């Protein structure tokens, strides 16, 4: 991927459907050239989202108290909620140059987590196997889920990094189409090592730095 700087947009907690509508606008603005490549960092109230190809038996029961939203991205079902940092990437691949956008995102997040003192890895998906896209611990617990869409050369959606998420919420459904996956968080990883967990502000700073994202200059 090319080295152009990303515009950093930092938001607080945004309802998922509101963020989805805003993202559609950002994509159109990027396609029109009125904004640059953009990394949006935010959080969501509890919600389970899933891609259009997610089998019904991988979704939570009808009586689940958490809202369920079908979205136009890659990947299967995942959870967003408090204690998790979500990043949306609005990137024009036609200008940025050739490269694997998902691998670029994985490697950027591995660098971010590494700068906070935690080891993480990416995993190649064997042919005809279930997707292993995301960021993992060395023992293959999943720390970050990634699901993106590319349309007209512009990306949308992005990643969800568990800082101090309620990991029990991931047991309501089949996470990322992987029935035996174990989800983890930076807080859980820190507890296992007997060290303090980073706060959201520190994680935001590390992620922005890893992607070279900065607030646009104000004229």
Buried (B, 14 or more C-beta within 10 A) or exposed (E): BEEEEBBBBEEEEBEBEEBBEBBEEBBBBBBEEEBBBBBBBBBBEBBBBBBEEBEEEBBBEEEEEBEBEEBEBBBBBBBBBBBBBBBBBBBBBEBBEEEEBBEBBBBBBBBBBEBBEBEBBBBEEEEEEEBBBBBBBEEEBBBBBBBBBBEEEBBBBBBBBBBBBBBEBBEBBBBBBBEEBBBBBBBBBBEEEEEEBBEBEBBBBBBBBBBEBEEEEEE
